[in-house]
Amino acid sequence: MKSKSPAKSPVAEPTTATAKSAVARKPRARKNTSVAVTSSAARDAAATAPQDLIAQRAYELFIEQGGEHGRDIEHWLAAERELLTRA
């Protein structure tokens, strides 16, 4: 019984012409893609979004209770309850 030869990869290797054209091209000037720096107040507001606070507290509960997996919903709901009663 003959064994089949391994299937060829669908990705084509670059040809010599493609490799040469890539080397011969001049690099283009980059567009200005800088991101505007946000104020610290805006960053703080984004960092303390309700879901982020709930997620952080749920993780704390997860760690406090021994890191037992499978209780994520319980931890999330307990974190929500705690945070809503504080507000």
N, C-alpha and C positions, 0 to 999 in steps of 0.2 A: 504494500500500500504506500503510495507516494504522499509525502506531506506537502501541504499547500505552502506556497511562498507567502511571506508576510505582506499584507496590504500596504500599498504606498500611501504616504501621508497626503491629505488633500491640499496641504499648503505647498505652493510651488516655491522652489528656491529661486533667488534673484538671478536673472541672466546677466551676462557680462555687460550688455548694453545698459541695463537698468543700473547696475553698480557704477558704471562710468558716468552716466548722466547725473547721478546723485552727487558724485564727487565734483563734477564740473560746474554745478549750479552755484551761484553766489547766494549767500544767506540773505534773506529778506530782513528789512528793518522791522523790529517788533513794534506792535501798537502799544500804546500806553494802557496797560491792564491793571494799574494799581488800584487797590481797594481803598475807599475812603475810610479814614480812621474814625471810629465812633467815640463819642464821649464816654467817660467812665460811668456816668449815670445811665446811659443807654445800655452799656454792657451789663451793669449791675441789674437793671430791670429785666434784661433778657435772661440772665443767669438765675434769677429768682422767680421764673415763671412757675405757676402752680404745679404743673406736671413735673418739673425738675425737682421741686421741693418734695413732692410726694414720692418720687423715685428715690431721692436721697434718703428719706426717712424709711421707706420700705426696705432699702438695702441695709440700713442700720438695724432694723428689726430682724432681718435675715441673719445678720452677723451675731446679734445679741442672743438669738435663739438657737445658736449652734450651727448655722449655715446649712440647715436641712433643706434639701431641694424638694420641690413639689408643693410648696406652700406660698408661692408667689402672689396669688390672688388674695389670700388671707393677709399677707404682709401689706399689700397695696391698699386694701380696704381699711386696715387698721391705721395706716399712715394717713389716709384721707380723713378718717374720723378724728384723729388727733389734731391735724392741721385745721380742720373746719371748726373744731371746738375752741381752738386758740383765737380764731379770727373774730 
